[in-house]
Amino acid sequence: TIAVLKDEENKLLIERTNLEN
């Protein structure tokens, strides 16, 4: 579903942000 895709997308963004910090 769209909600699941958005959740996965958010996880990827959070992980990338954490790596940059």
DRENMARDREN-907135 format. One line per 3 residues: number of its first residue (from 1); their letters; for each residue z, y, x of N, C-alpha, C, O. Coordinates in pm, 1 decimal, decimal comma. Layout:
BEGIN
NUM> a> Z Y X Z Y X Z Y X Z Y X  ...
This chain:
BEGIN
1> tia> 0,0 -121,9 84,6 0,0 0,0 0,0 0,0 125,3 86,9 24,1 118,5 207,4  -26,7 237,0 25,8 -29,9 363,5 99,2 108,0 394,7 157,9 119,5 444,5 269,9  210,9 364,8 81,0 347,0 393,7 129,2 377,8 316,1 256,7 438,1 369,3 349,9
4> vlk> 336,2 191,5 260,0 360,3 109,5 379,8 283,4 164,6 499,2 337,1 171,8 609,7  159,1 203,0 477,7 79,5 259,4 586,7 143,3 386,6 640,5 147,2 408,1 761,6  193,1 470,6 551,2 257,3 594,5 594,2 383,8 564,2 673,4 413,4 631,8 771,9
7> dee> 458,2 463,1 630,6 580,8 425,9 701,4 547,3 379,0 842,1 614,6 417,8 937,6  444,6 296,5 856,3 402,8 249,3 988,2 356,2 366,5 1074,5 386,1 372,6 1193,7  284,2 457,5 1014,4 234,6 575,0 1085,7 351,2 658,7 1137,1 349,9 706,1 1250,7
10> nkl> 452,2 676,2 1051,6 569,5 752,7 1091,5 643,1 685,7 1206,7 690,4 753,2 1298,2  653,0 552,9 1202,5 720,2 480,2 1310,7 647,8 503,6 1443,2 711,4 525,1 1546,4  514,9 499,4 1439,8 438,0 521,2 1561,9 459,7 662,6 1615,2 475,6 682,2 1735,7
13> lie> 460,4 759,7 1526,4 482,3 897,8 1568,0 620,2 916,1 1627,2 636,3 985,7 1727,5  721,2 853,5 1565,4 858,9 863,2 1615,6 869,6 798,8 1753,6 931,5 854,7 1844,1  809,4 681,6 1769,2 814,3 614,0 1899,2 748,3 698,3 2007,5 800,1 708,5 2118,7
16> rtn> 635,1 758,3 1975,6 562,9 840,6 2073,3 646,3 963,3 2110,3 652,6 1002,3 2226,8  709,5 1023,1 2010,4 793,1 1140,2 2035,7 911,2 1103,1 2124,8 946,8 1177,8 2216,0  971,3 988,3 2098,3 1084,9 943,7 2179,3 1043,6 921,0 2324,0 1119,3 953,0 2415,7
19> len> 925,6 866,6 2345,3 878,7 842,4 2481,4 856,0 973,9 2555,8 880,6 982,3 2676,2  810,3 1073,9 2486,3 782,7 1202,6 2549,8 909,1 1278,3 2585,3 907,3 1362,4 2675,1  1019,5 1249,9 2516,2 1144,4 1321,8 2542,6 1222,7 1257,2 2655,7 1330,5 1304,8 2691,2
